[in-house]
Amino acid sequence: MDGAGSTLGAMTVFLVRHASASGRTALPDDLDRTLDPTGWEQAKSIIDLLGERDITEIYSSRATRCVQTVEPLAAHLGLSIQIHPALVEGQSAEPAVHAARMLAKAETTAVFCSHGDIIPDMIQTLAREGMVIVGPRSWAKGSTWELTTRGGDITEASFLGPY
């Protein structure tokens, strides 16, 4: 960015764990599980939490429950949801951490929707590398973390709820 009044590198990446979904035995392919009624309410509540932020991109695991979790926010913001392979559960969080770092360097405010293994692993990996965790920690379904970036580095993580 350039010009008077611009701020270098103070952007945010929001990590959203998918909302409550149908049971693991409900479908032959776990990626096809959909949100349950509680999950749809959780997904809608994300608008209250993030709907007024300057989000420019939304990324999601290809799992239906992840895509559905950020659909209401995407519709509210007029954004499309981009499927990102680094956000699929059952793998190392390193690719997701790398993707978050690339967004920080690009000064992009974005949302990542992923799973209960990827998000805690991302937070813990970044903390081991010097990121500061502020406040409580939780990985509950439908929960959101805010990763603050400065100068292209992810410097701080804060749990936003729900509590």
DSSP file (Angstrom, degrees, kcal/mol; ACC not computed):
  #  RESIDUE AA STRUCTURE BP1 BP2  ACC     N-H-->O    O-->H-N    N-H-->O    O-->H-N    TCO  KAPPA ALPHA  PHI   PSI    X-CA   Y-CA   Z-CA
    1    1 A M              0   0    0      0, 0.0     2,-0.3     0, 0.0   106,-0.0   0.000 360.0 360.0 360.0 149.0    0.0    0.0    0.0
    2    2 A D        +     0   0    0      2,-0.1     2,-0.1     5,-0.0     5,-0.1  -0.927 360.0  72.4-144.2 172.1    1.2    3.5   -0.5
    3    3 A G  S >  S-     0   0    0     -2,-0.3     3,-1.5     3,-0.1     2,-0.0  -0.240  85.7 -41.9 104.7 163.0   -0.2    7.0   -0.1
    4    4 A A  T 3  S+     0   0    0      1,-0.2     3,-0.1    -2,-0.1    -2,-0.1  -0.342 123.8  16.3 -64.0 138.3   -0.8    9.2    2.9
    5    5 A G  T 3  S+     0   0    0      1,-0.3    -1,-0.2    -2,-0.0     2,-0.1   0.465  87.2 140.8  82.5   1.5   -2.4    7.5    5.8
    6    6 A S    <   -     0   0    0     -3,-1.5     2,-0.5     1,-0.0    -1,-0.3  -0.471  42.6-142.4 -77.9 152.5   -1.7    3.9    4.8
    7    7 A T        -     0   0    0     -2,-0.1     2,-0.6    -3,-0.1     3,-0.4  -0.963  13.0-131.9-116.5 126.8   -0.7    1.4    7.4
    8    8 A L  S    S-     0   0    0     -2,-0.5   143,-0.6     1,-0.2     3,-0.0  -0.677  75.0 -21.5 -82.5 119.7    1.9   -1.2    6.5
    9    9 A G  S    S+     0   0    0     -2,-0.6     2,-0.9   141,-0.2   143,-0.5   0.660  81.5 134.9  68.1  24.9    1.1   -4.7    7.5
   10   10 A A        +     0   0    0     -3,-0.4     2,-0.2   140,-0.2   140,-0.2  -0.619  36.8 132.8-102.9  73.2   -1.6   -4.4   10.1
   11   11 A M        -     0   0    0     -2,-0.9   138,-2.5   138,-0.3     2,-0.4  -0.611  44.1-132.9-116.4 176.6   -4.0   -7.0    8.8
   12   12 A T  E     -A  148   0A   0    136,-0.2    98,-1.7    -2,-0.2     2,-0.5  -0.976   7.7-159.6-136.4 143.7   -5.9   -9.9   10.3
   13   13 A V  E     -Ab 147 110A   0    134,-2.2   134,-3.1    -2,-0.4     2,-0.5  -0.996  17.7-153.8-117.6 125.7   -6.5  -13.6    9.6
   14   14 A F  E     -Ab 146 111A   0     96,-3.0    98,-3.2    -2,-0.5     2,-0.6  -0.871   2.2-154.4-100.6 128.8   -9.6  -15.0   11.3
   15   15 A L  E     -Ab 145 112A   0    130,-2.4   130,-2.6    -2,-0.5     2,-0.5  -0.913  13.0-172.7-103.8 120.1   -9.6  -18.8   12.0
   16   16 A V  E     -Ab 144 113A   0     96,-3.3    98,-2.3    -2,-0.6     2,-0.4  -0.954  16.0-144.4-116.2 124.0  -13.1  -20.3   12.2
   17   17 A R  E     - b   0 114A   0    126,-2.6   125,-0.9    -2,-0.5    98,-0.2  -0.700  40.5 -96.1 -80.7 138.0  -13.7  -23.9   13.3
   18   18 A H        -     0   0    0     96,-2.4   124,-1.2    -2,-0.4   125,-0.3  -0.117  44.5-109.7 -53.4 151.6  -16.6  -25.3   11.4
   19   19 A A        -     0   0    0     46,-0.5    20,-0.2   122,-0.3   123,-0.1  -0.138  54.0 -55.4 -76.8 175.8  -19.9  -25.2   13.2
   20   20 A S        -     0   0    0    121,-0.2    16,-1.8    18,-0.1    19,-0.3  -0.258  65.8-176.3 -57.7 133.6  -21.8  -28.2   14.6
   21   21 A A  B     -G   35   0B   0     14,-0.3    14,-0.3     1,-0.1     3,-0.1  -0.780  31.2 -75.9-130.2 170.4  -22.5  -30.9   12.0
   22   22 A S        -     0   0    0     12,-2.6    -1,-0.1    -2,-0.2     5,-0.1  -0.190  69.1 -76.1 -60.6 160.5  -24.2  -34.2   11.6
   23   23 A G    >   -     0   0    0      1,-0.1     3,-1.9     2,-0.1     4,-0.3  -0.128  38.6-111.5 -63.1 156.3  -22.5  -37.3   13.1
   24   24 A R  T 3  S+     0   0    0      1,-0.3     3,-0.4     2,-0.1    -1,-0.1   0.732 116.8  52.4 -61.2 -24.5  -19.5  -38.9   11.5
   25   25 A T  T 3  S+     0   0    0      1,-0.2    -1,-0.3     5,-0.0    -2,-0.1   0.421  83.6  91.8 -91.8   2.7  -21.5  -42.0   10.6
   26   26 A A  S <  S+     0   0    0     -3,-1.9    -1,-0.2     1,-0.1    -2,-0.1   0.818  94.0  22.8 -68.2 -31.4  -24.2  -40.1    8.8
   27   27 A L  S    S-     0   0    0     -3,-0.4     6,-0.1    -4,-0.3    -1,-0.1  -0.949  74.6-121.5-136.1 153.6  -22.6  -40.3    5.4
   28   28 A P  S    S+     0   0    0      0, 0.0     2,-0.6     0, 0.0    -1,-0.1   0.862 104.9  51.0 -62.5 -35.1  -20.1  -42.6    3.7
   29   29 A D  S >  S-     0   0    0      1,-0.1     3,-2.3    -3,-0.0     4,-0.3  -0.915  73.9-152.5-109.1 116.2  -17.8  -39.6    3.0
   30   30 A D  G >  S+     0   0    0     -2,-0.6     3,-1.4     1,-0.3    -1,-0.1   0.788  93.8  65.9 -56.5 -29.8  -17.0  -37.5    6.0
   31   31 A L  G 3  S+     0   0    0      1,-0.3    33,-3.2    32,-0.1    34,-0.3   0.701  94.8  60.5 -66.6 -17.7  -16.4  -34.5    3.7
   32   32 A D  G <  S+     0   0    0     -3,-2.3    -1,-0.3    31,-0.2    -2,-0.2   0.496  73.4 123.1 -89.2  -4.3  -20.1  -34.5    2.8
   33   33 A R    <   -     0   0    0     -3,-1.4    32,-0.8    -4,-0.3     2,-0.2  -0.318  49.5-150.3 -60.9 140.2  -21.4  -34.0    6.3
   34   34 A T        -     0   0    0     30,-0.1   -12,-2.6     1,-0.1    31,-0.1  -0.624  23.4 -85.4-108.0 166.4  -23.6  -30.9    6.6
   35   35 A L  B     -G   21   0B   0    -14,-0.3   -14,-0.3    -2,-0.2    -1,-0.1  -0.404  38.7-137.8 -66.8 146.1  -24.4  -28.5    9.4
   36   36 A D     >  -     0   0    0    -16,-1.8     4,-2.2    -2,-0.1     5,-0.2  -0.415  39.8 -85.8 -91.0 177.9  -27.1  -29.5   11.9
   37   37 A P  H  > S+     0   0    0      0, 0.0     4,-1.7     0, 0.0     5,-0.1   0.885 132.2  50.1 -56.1 -40.1  -29.7  -26.9   13.1
   38   38 A T  H  > S+     0   0    0      1,-0.2     4,-2.4     2,-0.2     5,-0.2   0.915 108.9  53.5 -62.0 -41.5  -27.3  -25.8   15.9
   39   39 A G  H  > S+     0   0    0    -19,-0.3     4,-2.7     1,-0.2    -1,-0.2   0.885 105.0  52.8 -61.4 -40.3  -24.5  -25.4   13.3
   40   40 A W  H  X S+     0   0    0     -4,-2.2     4,-2.1     2,-0.2    -1,-0.2   0.894 109.6  49.4 -64.0 -37.7  -26.7  -23.2   11.1
   41   41 A E  H  X S+     0   0    0     -4,-1.7     4,-1.8    -5,-0.2    -2,-0.2   0.917 111.7  48.9 -65.1 -42.3  -27.3  -20.9   14.0
   42   42 A Q  H  X S+     0   0    0     -4,-2.4     4,-0.9     1,-0.2    -2,-0.2   0.911 109.9  52.1 -61.7 -42.2  -23.6  -20.8   14.8
   43   43 A A  H >< S+     0   0    0     -4,-2.7     3,-0.7     1,-0.2     4,-0.4   0.906 109.5  48.8 -62.3 -42.3  -22.8  -20.0   11.2
   44   44 A K  H >X S+     0   0    0     -4,-2.1     3,-1.3     1,-0.2     4,-0.6   0.855 104.4  60.1 -65.6 -34.0  -25.3  -17.1   11.2
   45   45 A S  H 3X S+     0   0    0     -4,-1.8     4,-1.3     1,-0.3     3,-0.4   0.714  88.3  73.0 -69.4 -18.7  -23.8  -15.7   14.4
   46   46 A I  H <X S+     0   0    0     -4,-0.9     4,-3.1    -3,-0.7     5,-0.4   0.804  87.5  63.6 -63.8 -27.9  -20.4  -15.4   12.7
   47   47 A I  H <> S+     0   0    0     -3,-1.3     4,-2.6    -4,-0.4    -1,-0.2   0.919 100.7  50.9 -60.9 -42.7  -21.9  -12.4   10.8
   48   48 A D  H  < S+     0   0    0     -4,-0.6    -1,-0.2    -3,-0.4    -2,-0.2   0.866 116.7  41.2 -61.6 -35.8  -22.3  -10.6   14.2
   49   49 A L  H  < S+     0   0    0     -4,-1.3    -2,-0.2     1,-0.1    -1,-0.2   0.880 136.1  11.1 -80.3 -40.9  -18.7  -11.3   15.0
   50   50 A L  H >< S+     0   0    0     -4,-3.1     3,-1.7    -5,-0.1     5,-0.3   0.459  94.2 100.3-120.9  -4.3  -17.0  -10.6   11.7
   51   51 A G  T 3< S+     0   0    0     -4,-2.6    -3,-0.1    -5,-0.4    -4,-0.1   0.689  88.5  44.3 -64.3 -20.1  -19.6   -9.0    9.4
   52   52 A E  T 3  S+     0   0    0     -5,-0.2    -1,-0.3    -4,-0.2     2,-0.1   0.310  90.9 105.2-106.5   7.9  -18.3   -5.5   10.0
   53   53 A R  S <  S-     0   0    0     -3,-1.7     2,-1.5     1,-0.1    -3,-0.1  -0.448  85.3-107.4 -82.1 161.4  -14.6   -6.3    9.6
   54   54 A D        +     0   0    0     -2,-0.1    55,-0.3    56,-0.0     2,-0.3  -0.330  55.9 165.8 -86.5  55.3  -12.7   -5.4    6.4
   55   55 A I        +     0   0    0     -2,-1.5    55,-0.2    -5,-0.3     3,-0.1  -0.550  15.6 173.4 -75.8 132.2  -12.5   -9.0    5.2
   56   56 A T        +     0   0    0     53,-3.1     2,-0.3    -2,-0.3    54,-0.2   0.569  62.8  32.6-114.1 -15.7  -11.5   -9.3    1.6
   57   57 A E  E     -c  110   0A   0     52,-1.2    54,-1.8    22,-0.1     2,-0.4  -0.999  55.8-161.2-145.7 145.1  -11.2  -13.1    1.2
   58   58 A I  E     -cd 111  81A   0     22,-0.6    24,-3.1    -2,-0.3     2,-0.3  -0.993  12.5-174.6-128.3 124.9  -12.8  -16.2    2.6
   59   59 A Y  E     +cd 112  82A   0     52,-3.3    54,-1.9    -2,-0.4     2,-0.3  -0.904   6.8 179.4-117.6 146.1  -11.0  -19.6    2.4
   60   60 A S  E     -cd 113  83A   0     22,-2.3    24,-2.9    -2,-0.3    27,-0.2  -0.985  34.1-105.2-143.7 152.6  -12.5  -22.9    3.4
   61   61 A S        -     0   0    0     52,-1.8     6,-0.2    -2,-0.3    27,-0.1  -0.360  43.0-114.1 -59.1 156.3  -11.7  -26.6    3.6
   62   62 A R  S    S+     0   0    0     22,-0.2    -1,-0.1     4,-0.1     2,-0.1   0.595  82.1 117.9 -75.5  -8.5  -13.6  -28.5    0.9
   63   63 A A  S >> S-     0   0    0      1,-0.1     4,-2.2     2,-0.1     3,-0.9  -0.374  72.0-130.2 -60.2 133.2  -15.7  -30.2    3.6
   64   64 A T  H 3> S+     0   0    0    -33,-3.2     4,-2.9     1,-0.3     5,-0.2   0.875 106.4  57.1 -54.0 -41.7  -19.3  -29.3    3.2
   65   65 A R  H 3> S+     0   0    0    -32,-0.8     4,-1.3   -34,-0.3   -46,-0.5   0.835 108.2  47.4 -63.4 -31.8  -19.6  -28.4    6.9
   66   66 A C  H <> S+     0   0    0     -3,-0.9     4,-1.4     2,-0.2    -1,-0.2   0.935 112.5  47.8 -71.8 -47.5  -16.8  -25.8    6.6
   67   67 A V  H  X S+     0   0    0     -4,-2.2     4,-0.9     1,-0.2     3,-0.5   0.932 112.7  49.4 -59.0 -45.7  -18.2  -24.3    3.4
   68   68 A Q  H  < S+     0   0    0     -4,-2.9     3,-0.4     1,-0.2    -1,-0.2   0.839 103.4  61.8 -63.5 -32.3  -21.7  -24.0    5.0
   69   69 A T  H  < S+     0   0    0     -4,-1.3     4,-0.3    -5,-0.2    -1,-0.2   0.879 113.4  33.8 -62.3 -37.9  -20.2  -22.4    8.1
   70   70 A V  H  X S+     0   0    0     -4,-1.4     4,-2.7    -3,-0.5    -1,-0.2   0.461  93.2  93.0 -99.4  -0.6  -18.9  -19.4    6.2
   71   71 A E  H  X S+     0   0    0     -4,-0.9     4,-2.7    -3,-0.4     5,-0.2   0.933  85.9  49.0 -58.1 -48.2  -21.7  -19.2    3.6
   72   72 A P  H  > S+     0   0    0      0, 0.0     4,-2.3     0, 0.0    -1,-0.2   0.917 114.0  46.5 -60.4 -40.8  -23.8  -16.7    5.6
   73   73 A L  H  > S+     0   0    0     -4,-0.3     4,-2.4     2,-0.2    -2,-0.2   0.926 112.1  50.6 -64.4 -44.7  -20.7  -14.5    6.2
   74   74 A A  H  X>S+     0   0    0     -4,-2.7     5,-2.4     1,-0.2     4,-1.2   0.917 111.7  47.7 -60.1 -43.8  -19.7  -14.7    2.5
   75   75 A A  H  <5S+     0   0    0     -4,-2.7     3,-0.3     1,-0.2    -1,-0.2   0.918 111.6  50.9 -63.1 -42.9  -23.3  -13.7    1.4
   76   76 A H  H  <5S+     0   0    0     -4,-2.3    -2,-0.2    -5,-0.2    -1,-0.2   0.888 117.6  38.7 -60.6 -40.6  -23.3  -10.8    3.9
   77   77 A L  H  <5S-     0   0    0     -4,-2.4    -1,-0.2    -5,-0.1    -2,-0.2   0.539 108.4-121.4 -89.4  -7.7  -20.0   -9.5    2.6
   78   78 A G  T  <5 +     0   0    0     -4,-1.2     2,-0.3    -3,-0.3    -3,-0.2   0.840  67.3 135.4  69.9  33.1  -20.7  -10.3   -1.1
   79   79 A L      < -     0   0    0     -5,-2.4    -1,-0.2    -6,-0.2     2,-0.2  -0.796  52.9-125.4-112.7 154.3  -17.6  -12.5   -1.3
   80   80 A S        -     0   0    0     -2,-0.3   -22,-0.6    -3,-0.1     2,-0.5  -0.630  26.2-118.0 -90.5 158.1  -17.0  -15.9   -2.8
   81   81 A I  E     -d   58   0A   0     -2,-0.2     2,-0.5   -24,-0.1   -22,-0.2  -0.857  23.9-152.8 -97.9 125.7  -15.7  -18.8   -0.8
   82   82 A Q  E     -d   59   0A   0    -24,-3.1   -22,-2.3    -2,-0.5     2,-0.4  -0.872  12.7-132.9-101.2 126.5  -12.3  -20.1   -2.1
   83   83 A I  E     -d   60   0A   0     -2,-0.5   -22,-0.2   -24,-0.2   -21,-0.1  -0.628  23.4-168.5 -78.4 130.9  -11.6  -23.8   -1.4
   84   84 A H    >   -     0   0    0    -24,-2.9     3,-1.7    -2,-0.4   -22,-0.2  -0.980  19.7-150.1-126.2 122.4   -8.0  -24.2    0.0
   85   85 A P  G >  S+     0   0    0      0, 0.0     3,-1.2     0, 0.0    -1,-0.1   0.737  93.3  68.3 -63.3 -23.0   -6.4  -27.7    0.3
   86   86 A A  G 3  S+     0   0    0      1,-0.2    10,-0.4     9,-0.2    11,-0.1   0.647  94.1  59.4 -69.9 -13.1   -4.3  -26.7    3.3
   87   87 A L  G <  S+     0   0    0     -3,-1.7    28,-0.4   -27,-0.2   -26,-0.3   0.446  76.2 111.7 -98.0  -1.2   -7.5  -26.4    5.4
   88   88 A V  S <  S-     0   0    0     -3,-1.2     3,-0.4    -4,-0.2    26,-0.0  -0.521  71.3-112.6 -75.8 139.2   -8.7  -30.0    5.0
   89   89 A E  S    S+     0   0    0     -2,-0.2    -1,-0.1     1,-0.2     3,-0.1  -0.172  90.0  49.4 -68.8 162.8   -8.5  -32.0    8.3
   90   90 A G  S    S+     0   0    0      1,-0.3     2,-0.3     0, 0.0    -1,-0.2   0.608  93.0  86.4  88.2  13.4   -6.2  -35.0    8.8
   91   91 A Q  S    S-     0   0    0     -3,-0.4    -1,-0.3    -5,-0.1     2,-0.0  -0.820  87.5 -72.3-133.8 174.4   -3.0  -33.4    7.7
   92   92 A S        -     0   0    0     -2,-0.3     4,-0.3     1,-0.1    26,-0.1  -0.350  34.0-135.0 -63.8 148.2   -0.2  -31.2    9.1
   93   93 A A  S  > S+     0   0    0      1,-0.2     4,-2.6     2,-0.1     3,-0.4   0.551  84.7  96.5 -81.1  -7.5   -1.1  -27.6    9.8
   94   94 A E  H  > S+     0   0    0      1,-0.2     4,-2.7     2,-0.2    -1,-0.2   0.887  81.6  50.0 -53.2 -45.5    2.1  -26.4    8.2
   95   95 A P  H  > S+     0   0    0      0, 0.0     4,-2.3     0, 0.0    -1,-0.2   0.886 112.4  48.4 -61.8 -35.4    0.5  -25.7    4.8
   96   96 A A  H  > S+     0   0    0     -3,-0.4     4,-2.4   -10,-0.4    -2,-0.2   0.897 111.0  50.0 -69.4 -40.0   -2.2  -23.7    6.6
   97   97 A V  H  X S+     0   0    0     -4,-2.6     4,-2.3     2,-0.2    -1,-0.2   0.922 111.1  49.9 -61.8 -44.0    0.4  -21.8    8.6
   98   98 A H  H  X S+     0   0    0     -4,-2.7     4,-2.2    -5,-0.2    -2,-0.2   0.922 110.2  50.0 -60.4 -44.8    2.2  -21.0    5.4
   99   99 A A  H  X S+     0   0    0     -4,-2.3     4,-2.0     1,-0.2    -2,-0.2   0.906 110.1  50.4 -61.5 -42.0   -1.0  -19.8    3.7
  100  100 A A  H  X S+     0   0    0     -4,-2.4     4,-2.2     1,-0.2    -1,-0.2   0.907 109.9  50.8 -62.6 -41.4   -1.7  -17.5    6.7
  101  101 A R  H  X S+     0   0    0     -4,-2.3     4,-2.3     1,-0.2    -1,-0.2   0.889 107.3  53.1 -63.7 -38.8    1.8  -16.1    6.5
  102  102 A M  H  X S+     0   0    0     -4,-2.2     4,-1.6     1,-0.2    -1,-0.2   0.898 109.8  48.5 -63.7 -39.6    1.4  -15.4    2.7
  103  103 A L  H  <>S+     0   0    0     -4,-2.0     5,-2.3     2,-0.2     4,-0.3   0.894 109.3  53.2 -66.7 -38.9   -1.8  -13.5    3.4
  104  104 A A  H ><5S+     0   0    0     -4,-2.2     3,-1.1     1,-0.2    48,-0.3   0.919 110.2  47.1 -60.9 -43.2   -0.1  -11.5    6.2
  105  105 A K  H 3<5S+     0   0    0     -4,-2.3    -1,-0.2    47,-0.3    -2,-0.2   0.818 111.0  52.1 -67.8 -30.3    2.7  -10.6    3.8
  106  106 A A  T 3<5S-     0   0    0     -4,-1.6    -1,-0.2    -5,-0.2    -2,-0.2   0.434 111.1-123.3 -84.8   0.7    0.1   -9.6    1.2
  107  107 A E  T < 5 +     0   0    0     -3,-1.1     2,-0.4    -4,-0.3    -3,-0.2   0.911  58.1 154.0  56.8  45.6   -1.7   -7.4    3.7
  108  108 A T      < -     0   0    0     -5,-2.3     2,-0.7    -6,-0.1    -1,-0.2  -0.882  42.2-144.9-107.6 134.4   -5.0   -9.3    3.2
  109  109 A T        +     0   0    0     -2,-0.4   -53,-3.1   -55,-0.3   -52,-1.2  -0.894  40.9 160.5 -96.9 117.7   -7.7   -9.6    5.9
  110  110 A A  E     -bc  13  57A   0    -98,-1.7   -96,-3.0    -2,-0.7     2,-0.4  -0.856  39.0-129.7-138.4 165.0   -9.1  -13.1    5.4
  111  111 A V  E     -bc  14  58A   0    -54,-1.8   -52,-3.3    -2,-0.3     2,-0.5  -0.965  15.4-164.4-116.2 135.3  -11.1  -15.8    7.0
  112  112 A F  E     -bc  15  59A   0    -98,-3.2   -96,-3.3    -2,-0.4     2,-0.6  -0.987   4.1-163.2-113.7 127.5  -10.0  -19.5    7.1
  113  113 A C  E     +bc  16  60A   0    -54,-1.9   -52,-1.8    -2,-0.5   -96,-0.2  -0.961  31.7 134.7-111.8 122.9  -12.6  -22.1    7.9
  114  114 A S  E     -b   17   0A   0    -98,-2.3   -96,-2.4    -2,-0.6     2,-0.2  -0.531  43.6 -69.0-144.8-152.6  -11.1  -25.4    9.0
  115  115 A H     >  -     0   0    0    -28,-0.4     4,-2.2   -98,-0.2    -1,-0.1  -0.544  41.4 -97.2-118.3 171.9  -11.3  -28.3   11.5
  116  116 A G  T  4 S+     0   0    0      1,-0.2   -99,-0.1    -2,-0.2    -1,-0.0   0.463 120.9  44.8 -71.5  -3.4  -10.6  -29.1   15.1
  117  117 A D  T  > S+     0   0    0      3,-0.1     4,-1.3     2,-0.1    -1,-0.2   0.751 113.6  46.4-102.6 -37.8   -7.2  -30.6   14.3
  118  118 A I  H  > S+     0   0    0      2,-0.2     4,-2.6     3,-0.1    -2,-0.2   0.938 109.7  50.9 -71.1 -48.6   -5.9  -27.9   12.0
  119  119 A I  H  X S+     0   0    0     -4,-2.2     4,-2.4     1,-0.2     5,-0.2   0.938 112.5  43.4 -63.6 -50.4   -6.8  -24.8   14.0
  120  120 A P  H  > S+     0   0    0      0, 0.0     4,-2.8     0, 0.0    -1,-0.2   0.908 115.0  51.6 -60.6 -37.9   -5.3  -25.8   17.3
  121  121 A D  H  X S+     0   0    0     -4,-1.3     4,-2.5     2,-0.2    -2,-0.2   0.889 109.3  50.4 -65.3 -38.5   -2.2  -27.1   15.5
  122  122 A M  H  X S+     0   0    0     -4,-2.6     4,-2.6     2,-0.2     5,-0.2   0.951 112.5  46.2 -61.1 -49.0   -1.9  -23.7   13.7
  123  123 A I  H  X S+     0   0    0     -4,-2.4     4,-2.3     1,-0.2    -2,-0.2   0.931 115.5  45.8 -60.0 -47.0   -2.1  -21.8   16.9
  124  124 A Q  H  X S+     0   0    0     -4,-2.8     4,-2.2     2,-0.2    -1,-0.2   0.882 112.2  50.8 -67.2 -38.5    0.3  -24.0   18.7
  125  125 A T  H  X S+     0   0    0     -4,-2.5     4,-1.0    -5,-0.2    -2,-0.2   0.942 112.9  45.8 -62.2 -48.1    2.8  -24.0   15.8
  126  126 A L  H  <>S+     0   0    0     -4,-2.6     5,-2.6     1,-0.2     3,-0.2   0.868 110.9  53.5 -64.4 -36.6    2.7  -20.2   15.6
  127  127 A A  H ><5S+     0   0    0     -4,-2.3     3,-1.8     1,-0.2    -1,-0.2   0.903 105.0  53.7 -65.3 -40.8    3.1  -19.9   19.4
  128  128 A R  H 3<5S+     0   0    0     -4,-2.2    -1,-0.2     1,-0.3    -2,-0.2   0.790 107.8  53.0 -62.2 -25.5    6.2  -22.1   19.4
  129  129 A E  T 3<5S-     0   0    0     -4,-1.0    -1,-0.3    -3,-0.2    -2,-0.2   0.307 134.8 -83.4 -95.1   8.4    7.6  -19.7   16.8
  130  130 A G  T < 5S+     0   0    0     -3,-1.8    -3,-0.2     1,-0.3     2,-0.1   0.355  79.1 140.7 113.7  -6.7    7.0  -16.6   18.9
  131  131 A M      < -     0   0    0     -5,-2.6     2,-0.4    -6,-0.1    -1,-0.3  -0.467  48.9-127.9 -68.1 141.6    3.4  -15.6   18.4
  132  132 A V  E     -e  156   0A   0     23,-2.3    25,-2.7    -2,-0.1     2,-0.6  -0.772  11.9-146.8 -93.6 132.2    1.7  -14.4   21.6
  133  133 A I  E     -e  157   0A   0     -2,-0.4     2,-0.5    23,-0.2    25,-0.2  -0.893  15.3-159.5 -99.5 124.2   -1.6  -15.9   22.7
  134  134 A V  E     -e  158   0A   0     23,-3.1    25,-0.9    -2,-0.6    22,-0.0  -0.886  48.7 -19.9-107.2 129.1   -3.8  -13.5   24.5
  135  135 A G  S    S-     0   0    0     -2,-0.5    22,-0.0    23,-0.1    -2,-0.0  -0.264 103.0  -6.6  79.7-161.9   -6.7  -14.6   26.7
  136  136 A P        -     0   0    0      0, 0.0    23,-0.5     0, 0.0     2,-0.4  -0.100  58.8-136.3 -70.2 166.8   -8.5  -17.9   26.9
  137  137 A R        +     0   0    0     21,-0.1     2,-0.3    -4,-0.1    -2,-0.0  -0.983  30.5 153.8-125.6 136.5   -8.1  -20.8   24.5
  138  138 A S        -     0   0    0     -2,-0.4    23,-0.1     2,-0.1    25,-0.0  -0.974  28.8-167.7-158.0 149.4  -10.9  -22.9   23.0
  139  139 A W        +     0   0    0     -2,-0.3     3,-0.1     2,-0.0     4,-0.1   0.052  38.6 150.2-123.4  23.1  -11.4  -25.0   19.9
  140  140 A A    >   -     0   0    0     22,-0.1     3,-2.1     1,-0.1  -123,-0.2  -0.112  59.3 -85.0 -59.3 154.2  -15.2  -25.5   20.2
  141  141 A K  T 3  S+     0   0    0      1,-0.3  -122,-0.3  -125,-0.1  -121,-0.2  -0.371 117.6  19.4 -60.2 135.5  -17.2  -25.9   17.0
  142  142 A G  T 3  S+     0   0    0   -124,-1.2    -1,-0.3  -125,-0.9  -123,-0.2   0.481  94.6 139.9  82.4   3.5  -18.1  -22.5   15.6
  143  143 A S    <   -     0   0    0     -3,-2.1  -126,-2.6  -125,-0.3     2,-0.4  -0.407  38.1-148.2 -82.4 159.5  -15.4  -20.8   17.5
  144  144 A T  E     -AF  16 161A   0     17,-2.7    16,-2.9  -128,-0.2    17,-0.9  -0.982   9.2-165.6-133.0 137.7  -13.2  -18.0   16.0
  145  145 A W  E     -AF  15 159A   0   -130,-2.6  -130,-2.4    -2,-0.4     2,-0.5  -0.915  13.5-143.8-115.8 146.6   -9.6  -16.9   16.6
  146  146 A E  E     -AF  14 158A   0     12,-2.9    12,-2.1    -2,-0.4     2,-0.6  -0.960   9.2-162.6-112.0 119.8   -8.1  -13.6   15.4
  147  147 A L  E     -AF  13 157A   0   -134,-3.1  -134,-2.2    -2,-0.5     2,-0.4  -0.911  11.6-152.6-100.9 117.0   -4.5  -13.6   14.2
  148  148 A T  E     -AF  12 156A   0      8,-2.8     7,-2.4    -2,-0.6     8,-1.4  -0.728  10.9-162.0 -91.3 136.3   -3.1  -10.2   14.2
  149  149 A T  E     - F   0 154A   0   -138,-2.5     2,-0.4    -2,-0.4  -138,-0.3  -0.895  11.0-175.3-119.8 148.7   -0.3   -9.4   11.8
  150  150 A R  E >  S- F   0 153A   0      3,-2.6     3,-2.2    -2,-0.4  -140,-0.2  -0.975  73.6 -11.2-142.6 127.3    2.3   -6.7   11.6
  151  151 A G  T 3  S-     0   0    0   -143,-0.6  -142,-0.1    -2,-0.4  -141,-0.1   0.799 130.1 -51.8  57.1  30.5    4.8   -6.1    8.9
  152  152 A G  T 3  S+     0   0    0   -143,-0.5     2,-0.4   -48,-0.3   -47,-0.3   0.407 116.5 110.5  88.2  -2.9    4.0   -9.5    7.3
  153  153 A D  E <   - F   0 150A   0     -3,-2.2    -3,-2.6  -144,-0.2     2,-0.8  -0.838  70.0-127.2-106.0 143.6    4.5  -11.4   10.6
  154  154 A I  E     + F   0 149A   0     -2,-0.4    -5,-0.3    -5,-0.2     3,-0.1  -0.812  39.4 165.7 -86.2 114.4    1.7  -13.1   12.6
  155  155 A T  E     +     0   0A   0     -7,-2.4   -23,-2.3    -2,-0.8     2,-0.3   0.699  49.9  22.5-108.1 -23.8    2.3  -11.6   16.1
  156  156 A E  E     -eF 132 148A   0     -8,-1.4    -8,-2.8   -25,-0.2     2,-0.4  -1.000  50.5-158.8-152.3 144.8   -0.7  -12.3   18.2
  157  157 A A  E     -eF 133 147A   0    -25,-2.7   -23,-3.1    -2,-0.3     2,-0.4  -0.994  12.4-176.9-125.9 134.3   -3.7  -14.7   18.5
  158  158 A S  E     -eF 134 146A   0    -12,-2.1   -12,-2.9    -2,-0.4     2,-0.5  -0.998  25.2-129.9-131.3 133.2   -6.9  -13.9   20.5
  159  159 A F  E     - F   0 145A   0    -25,-0.9   -14,-0.2   -23,-0.5    -2,-0.0  -0.701  21.0-174.0 -79.6 125.0   -9.9  -16.2   21.0
  160  160 A L  E     -     0   0A   0    -16,-2.9     3,-0.2    -2,-0.5   -15,-0.2   0.607  35.5-173.8 -97.3 -14.1  -13.0  -14.3   20.1
  161  161 A G  E     - F   0 144A   0    -17,-0.9   -17,-2.7     1,-0.3    -1,-0.3  -0.684  61.4-127.9 118.2-174.0  -15.6  -16.8   21.2
  162  162 A P              0   0    0      0, 0.0    -1,-0.3     0, 0.0   -22,-0.1   0.414 360.0 360.0 -75.6 151.9  -18.2  -18.0   21.5
  163  163 A Y              0   0    0     -3,-0.2    -2,-0.1    -2,-0.2   -20,-0.0   0.418 360.0 360.0 -89.8 360.0  -17.6  -18.4   25.2
